[in-house]
Amino acid sequence: MAMSTVMQTITASPVTRVSNRTTGLNQAVPASGLVPRLRKRSAALRVRATRKDGQKEEAGPAAVPPKGSTKFTDVLAFSGPAPEVINGRLAMIGFVAAIGAELASGQDVFQQLANGGVPAFLGTSIVLSAASLVPLFKGVSAASKSDGIMTSDAEIWNGRFAMLGLVALAFTEYVKGGALV
């Protein structure tokens, strides 16, 4: 039954001929299997309305209110704005601090943590997390304050690369058995 439905769908749909010039093989491919090209839509929101007398009116781009919620559970949710931004900022600072301390003292990441690095890490984490959460609880998003080369997307990607870099640095130093530099 399922095979019959598939065959009917294939035979009923439009067909596109595809040929291979090197082998001379011609194949019939269902057009429904081809991926359509999608147009990129404009980010501006246009408002259309119909008056009572039947004439249509069209307004210009409207201001879109911010989508973010200021509830604690929404801000700190898995897909919320805070976790990736805060972890990325901590990773950027941690990666630069780890490399800088390694160049200055010759100690790897694990030795830095063992020699009093935990209180500095916790203090930086608390201050940076609080500073990142205050604007989010006020309803201000990072995207609304970004412009030029300093965009919120660039910050997120830099944070992701810093997270990967910090893990790679720690793993490489663990495997090597000492400082990277």
Disulfide bonds with the S-S distance in Angstrom:
none
